[in-house]
């Protein structure tokens, strides 16, 4: 098992961090998705194609590399469909489709995914149904939809600006990354192949999301540590007060544990599939809640200014809460982990 980043992964982290600091700082994240930034992210760094196979124009990198990139996009609260497209690429690994994977790798196609557990009947090549909550549904070009047929479950692709598709933006807590309700009315669907193993896909999605959550935690902790070193109250830097020190130490401890869990889970996704179910369940059981707690304490330690609209604290808080329940609340992952461990 390897929990320390390689030299290449450190260089990847530095490159993504520098790019996002320049192209998508937090003030810009408040403005929402910028297709130009997404195009540069892929054109200059090739992030959307990071885990896409080389035969489709991607980098063919491992899950551990992907986790490094997602940590940085999470820390920057990157708006837009990068996480959704990453989810789609993970699913397509089990149902390779040259057209979609090549488009994703080249940055021409942003994809969204109907999360596991939902399926719509496919009749005469068309889908009719309502998908109440699609991550980045307003920003993506293609939606991957599990469908049922007489011959079994299949994975289909629907063009989101095509006939029979209606998208409605949702009012969501996270202002930096939107969601949409998608209504399909006899929408043309292209069958990509049999539906990949739902459990295996869900495990990889859980690890990918945990990597983003790790980045949110790190950025929130870095921000409040810097504030504690600069803010003076009653003639002293607030970081010198014992209560603040203890809270920061607790936040740091949660970050350290989360980092170990994410590194282990990403390693398992690459090297030890037999350990992945437990690692993925552990990642969402612990990291999701820990991320929210760190973001919450980051806001609280800022005092009154942290509650203002102009401050960035609420952006971390809202992303953390949204991520915490995106793939199901932590209690569901804890219950699954207990079953896997036969506790």
HELIX and SHEET records of a PDB file:
HELIX    1   1 UNK A    7  UNK A   23  1                                  17    
HELIX    2   2 UNK A   26  UNK A   29  1                                   4    
HELIX    3   3 UNK A   35  UNK A   45  1                                  11    
HELIX    4   4 UNK A   54  UNK A   56  5                                   3    
HELIX    5   5 UNK A   63  UNK A   75  1                                  13    
HELIX    6   6 UNK A   82  UNK A   92  1                                  11    
HELIX    7   7 UNK A   98  UNK A  105  1                                   8    
HELIX    8   8 UNK A  198  UNK A  230  1                                  33    
HELIX    9   9 UNK A  238  UNK A  240  5                                   3    
HELIX   10  10 UNK A  242  UNK A  271  1                                  30    
HELIX   11  11 UNK A  273  UNK A  282  1                                  10    
HELIX   12  12 UNK A  283  UNK A  287  3                                   5    
HELIX   13  13 UNK A  288  UNK A  301  1                                  14    
HELIX   14  14 UNK A  303  UNK A  307  5                                   5    
HELIX   15  15 UNK A  313  UNK A  326  1                                  14    
HELIX   16  16 UNK A  330  UNK A  340  1                                  11    
SHEET    1   A 6 UNK A 111  UNK A 113  0                                        
SHEET    2   A 6 UNK A 142  UNK A 149  1                                        
SHEET    3   A 6 UNK A 120  UNK A 123  1                                        
SHEET    4   A 6 UNK A 126  UNK A 135 -1                                        
SHEET    5   A 6 UNK A 179  UNK A 188 -1                                        
SHEET    6   A 6 UNK A 165  UNK A 169 -1                                        
SHEET    1   B 4 UNK A 111  UNK A 113  0                                        
SHEET    2   B 4 UNK A 142  UNK A 149  1                                        
SHEET    3   B 4 UNK A 152  UNK A 159 -1                                        
SHEET    4   B 4 UNK A 190  UNK A 194 -1                                        
SHEET    1   C 2 UNK A 232  UNK A 233  0                                        
SHEET    2   C 2 UNK A 236  UNK A 237 -1                                        
END                                                                             
